[in-house]
Amino acid sequence: MSEKPVAEMSFEDAMSALEGVVNRLEAGDVPLEDSIKLYERGAELKAHCQKKLAEAEEKVAQITFDENGQPKGTTPVDPA
């Protein structure tokens, strides 16, 4: 398997790869050893997607609005 490292994937690429893993596992025609490797890859992809979503949610939460309800910038992220 010469797959791209998960840490280098965009959210969309990781989701697509995760869907591929799920489809292969659901097909049920993968040898046991390969199924284990696919499951491990899927778990890594899932964690990566969750991290990317959490980062996006944090960015959205930092958006500030002016008195007309229009986005005007972001608040500084708490470095804690």
N, CA, C and O of each residue as an XYZ file, in Angstrom:
320
protein
N       0.841     -1.189      0.000
C       0.000      0.000      0.000
C       0.878      1.241      0.000
O       1.618      1.470      0.957
N       0.812      2.022     -1.021
C       1.587      3.251     -1.100
C       0.636      4.440     -0.999
O       0.578      5.292     -1.886
N      -0.094      4.471      0.087
C      -1.096      5.512      0.285
C      -0.456      6.752      0.891
O       0.564      6.684      1.577
N      -1.081      7.874      0.616
C      -0.633      9.154      1.166
C      -0.774      9.115      2.687
O      -1.772      8.610      3.201
N       0.215      9.644      3.411
C       0.098      9.689      4.872
C      -1.146     10.483      5.287
O      -1.429     11.545      4.733
N      -1.862      9.968      6.239
C      -3.111     10.577      6.683
C      -2.895     12.017      7.143
O      -3.720     12.884      6.856
N      -1.825     12.277      7.835
C      -1.562     13.619      8.370
C      -1.427     14.672      7.265
O      -1.600     15.863      7.524
N      -1.124     14.249      6.053
C      -0.959     15.172      4.936
C      -2.255     15.368      4.146
O      -2.290     16.172      3.215
N      -3.297     14.660      4.499
C      -4.555     14.705      3.742
C      -5.432     15.876      4.163
O      -5.458     16.280      5.326
N      -6.148     16.407      3.178
C      -7.195     17.380      3.485
C      -8.373     16.609      4.084
O      -8.417     15.380      4.029
N      -9.311     17.341      4.649
C     -10.510     16.697      5.190
C     -11.221     15.907      4.100
O     -11.621     14.763      4.315
N     -11.379     16.521      2.929
C     -12.108     15.883      1.832
C     -11.407     14.612      1.353
O     -12.058     13.603      1.086
N     -10.080     14.665      1.247
C      -9.329     13.481      0.830
C      -9.456     12.361      1.857
O      -9.618     11.194      1.501
N      -9.381     12.727      3.127
C      -9.489     11.726      4.191
C     -10.885     11.105      4.223
O     -11.023      9.899      4.426
N     -11.910     11.918      4.026
C     -13.277     11.377      3.995
C     -13.462     10.421      2.825
O     -14.080      9.366      2.969
N     -12.930     10.787      1.683
C     -13.026      9.931      0.508
C     -12.299      8.603      0.740
O     -12.812      7.536      0.400
N     -11.110      8.681      1.318
C     -10.356      7.467      1.621
C     -11.093      6.617      2.651
O     -11.111      5.391      2.550
N     -11.701      7.267      3.642
C     -12.461      6.538      4.656
C     -13.655      5.827      4.036
O     -13.945      4.682      4.383
N     -14.343      6.492      3.128
C     -15.461      5.856      2.428
C     -14.991      4.634      1.653
O     -15.673      3.610      1.625
N     -13.821      4.744      1.022
C     -13.261      3.608      0.303
C     -12.962      2.438      1.221
O     -13.223      1.285      0.876
N     -12.415      2.735      2.392
C     -12.118      1.691      3.378
C     -13.413      1.005      3.808
O     -13.496     -0.223      3.837
N     -14.413      1.802      4.137
C     -15.691      1.246      4.589
C     -16.305      0.369      3.494
O     -16.796     -0.724      3.778
N     -16.279      0.839      2.256
C     -16.844      0.064      1.154
C     -16.131     -1.270      0.989
O     -16.771     -2.299      0.773
N     -14.811     -1.252      1.090
C     -14.057     -2.506      0.952
C     -14.352     -3.457      2.097
O     -14.502     -4.660      1.885
N     -14.438     -2.928      3.304
C     -14.734     -3.793      4.450
C     -16.158     -4.342      4.365
O     -16.392     -5.508      4.684
N     -17.104     -3.515      3.941
C     -18.491     -3.966      3.831
C     -18.668     -5.016      2.742
O     -19.555     -5.864      2.840
N     -17.836     -4.971      1.710
C     -17.931     -5.952      0.636
C     -17.641     -7.359      1.157
O     -18.160     -8.343      0.629
N     -16.812     -7.446      2.193
C     -16.566     -8.727      2.838
C     -15.663     -9.672      2.072
O     -15.547    -10.838      2.448
N     -15.029     -9.217      1.023
C     -14.177    -10.108      0.236
C     -12.685     -9.808      0.408
O     -11.878    -10.113     -0.469
N     -12.333     -9.211      1.539
C     -10.949     -8.854      1.827
C     -10.396     -9.891      2.807
O     -11.044    -10.202      3.807
N      -9.204    -10.427      2.530
C      -8.602    -11.371      3.466
C      -8.455    -10.759      4.865
O      -8.358     -9.541      5.011
N      -8.441    -11.604      5.869
C      -8.409    -11.151      7.266
C      -7.269    -10.182      7.545
O      -7.489     -9.122      8.132
N      -6.061    -10.529      7.135
C      -4.908     -9.657      7.411
C      -5.095     -8.281      6.773
O      -4.775     -7.264      7.389
N      -5.610     -8.243      5.546
C      -5.871     -6.970      4.877
C      -7.012     -6.219      5.559
O      -6.993     -4.990      5.626
N      -7.997     -6.946      6.063
C      -9.111     -6.322      6.783
C      -8.610     -5.600      8.026
O      -9.071     -4.506      8.350
N      -7.673     -6.217      8.709
C      -7.109     -5.600      9.918
C      -6.377     -4.312      9.551
O      -6.521     -3.295     10.230
N      -5.591     -4.359      8.476
C      -4.864     -3.163      8.026
C      -5.845     -2.076      7.589
O      -5.645     -0.897      7.884
N      -6.900     -2.476      6.887
C      -7.916     -1.506      6.463
C      -8.603     -0.879      7.665
O      -8.828      0.331      7.694
N      -8.937     -1.695      8.656
C      -9.589     -1.186      9.859
C      -8.694     -0.167     10.567
O      -9.161      0.885     11.002
N      -7.400     -0.491     10.678
C      -6.460      0.430     11.321
C      -6.361      1.732     10.542
O      -6.341      2.811     11.133
N      -6.299      1.636      9.227
C      -6.249      2.840      8.381
C      -7.532      3.644      8.557
O      -7.495      4.870      8.663
N      -8.665      2.948      8.588
C      -9.946      3.624      8.772
C     -10.012      4.369     10.096
O     -10.522      5.488     10.161
N      -9.499      3.752     11.146
C      -9.496      4.404     12.463
C      -8.630      5.664     12.432
O      -8.983      6.686     13.020
N      -7.497      5.577     11.741
C      -6.606      6.743     11.622
C      -7.281      7.847     10.800
O      -7.195      9.024     11.151
N      -7.945      7.472      9.721
C      -8.656      8.446      8.892
C      -9.780      9.114      9.666
O      -9.970     10.327      9.573
N     -10.525      8.324     10.430
C     -11.635      8.856     11.227
C     -11.122      9.883     12.239
O     -11.707     10.956     12.387
N     -10.040      9.560     12.928
C      -9.472     10.483     13.922
C      -9.003     11.772     13.240
O      -9.179     12.864     13.780
N      -8.414     11.641     12.066
C      -7.941     12.816     11.323
C      -9.120     13.707     10.938
O      -9.056     14.929     11.079
N     -10.197     13.090     10.451
C     -11.385     13.863     10.066
C     -11.991     14.571     11.278
O     -12.391     15.731     11.185
N     -12.058     13.875     12.408
C     -12.593     14.493     13.618
C     -11.746     15.691     14.046
O     -12.277     16.716     14.473
N     -10.432     15.553     13.928
C      -9.532     16.653     14.286
C      -9.755     17.846     13.362
O      -9.839     18.983     13.825
N      -9.852     17.588     12.052
C     -10.075     18.664     11.093
C     -11.410     19.367     11.357
O     -11.493     20.591     11.262
N     -12.447     18.603     11.685
C     -13.746     19.204     11.992
C     -13.674     20.061     13.248
O     -14.237     21.155     13.292
N     -12.986     19.567     14.264
C     -12.845     20.340     15.507
C     -12.102     21.650     15.248
O     -12.458     22.689     15.804
N     -11.074     21.599     14.408
C     -10.337     22.815     14.064
C     -11.236     23.806     13.328
O     -11.184     25.008     13.587
N     -12.052     23.305     12.423
C     -12.967     24.178     11.672
C     -14.013     24.786     12.609
O     -14.336     25.969     12.499
N     -14.537     23.981     13.523
C     -15.528     24.487     14.475
C     -14.921     25.579     15.348
O     -15.590     26.563     15.664
N     -13.675     25.415     15.734
C     -12.997     26.420     16.560
C     -12.849     27.731     15.782
O     -13.040     28.812     16.338
N     -12.510     27.629     14.506
C     -12.372     28.830     13.684
C     -13.716     29.544     13.545
O     -13.782     30.770     13.629
N     -14.776     28.783     13.334
C     -16.110     29.380     13.199
C     -16.515     30.044     14.509
O     -17.115     31.119     14.505
N     -16.192     29.417     15.613
C     -16.551     29.967     16.923
C     -15.828     31.285     17.191
O     -16.290     32.082     18.008
N     -14.716     31.523     16.525
C     -13.930     32.729     16.765
C     -14.382     33.916     15.909
O     -13.893     35.029     16.099
N     -15.300     33.696     14.977
C     -15.769     34.782     14.106
C     -16.579     35.784     14.925
O     -17.445     35.404     15.713
N     -16.284     37.062     14.729
C     -17.036     38.115     15.411
C     -17.887     38.863     14.378
O     -17.591     38.866     13.184
N     -18.942     39.490     14.874
C     -19.886     40.191     14.010
C     -20.008     41.645     14.431
O     -19.835     41.983     15.602
N     -20.312     42.513     13.450
C     -20.542     43.913     13.769
C     -22.001     44.099     14.189
O     -22.759     43.134     14.274
N     -22.381     45.344     14.447
C     -23.741     45.626     14.925
C     -24.828     45.279     13.904
O     -26.000     45.170     14.266
N     -24.455     45.105     12.637
C     -25.415     44.719     11.598
C     -25.443     43.213     11.354
O     -26.125     42.734     10.448
N     -24.712     42.491     12.153
C     -24.684     41.035     12.004
C     -23.754     40.539     10.923
O     -23.813     39.369     10.543
N     -22.890     41.414     10.417
C     -21.950     41.037      9.367
C     -20.619     40.602      9.998
O     -20.171     41.209     10.970
N     -19.996     39.570      9.458
C     -18.693     39.158      9.998
C     -17.694     40.304      9.869
O     -17.609     40.957      8.829
N     -16.933     40.541     10.955
C     -15.957     41.632     10.901
C     -14.541     41.151     11.212
O     -13.592     41.924     11.082
N     -14.384     39.931     11.608
C     -13.059     39.408     11.931
C     -13.164     38.253     12.887
O     -14.220     37.642     13.050
N     -12.064     37.970     13.506
C     -12.041     36.887     14.471
C     -11.468     37.386     15.780
O     -10.669     38.321     15.817
N     -11.889     36.750     16.837
C     -11.308     37.078     18.145
C     -10.011     36.288     18.273
O      -9.884     35.221     17.673
N      -9.071     36.776     19.022
C      -7.821     36.022     19.204
C      -8.099     34.678     19.859
O      -8.953     34.557     20.737
N      -7.376     33.697     19.420
C      -7.514     32.356     20.000
C      -6.794     32.339     21.327
O      -5.675     32.840     21.435
N      -7.423     31.769     22.339
C      -6.822     31.653     23.668
C      -5.685     30.640     23.582
O      -5.922     29.474     23.265
N      -4.449     31.068     23.861
C      -3.291     30.165     23.710
C      -3.192     29.102     24.803
O      -2.184     28.399     24.868
N      -4.177     28.962     25.643
C      -4.115     28.011     26.761
C      -4.063     26.594     26.325
O      -4.009     25.692     27.162
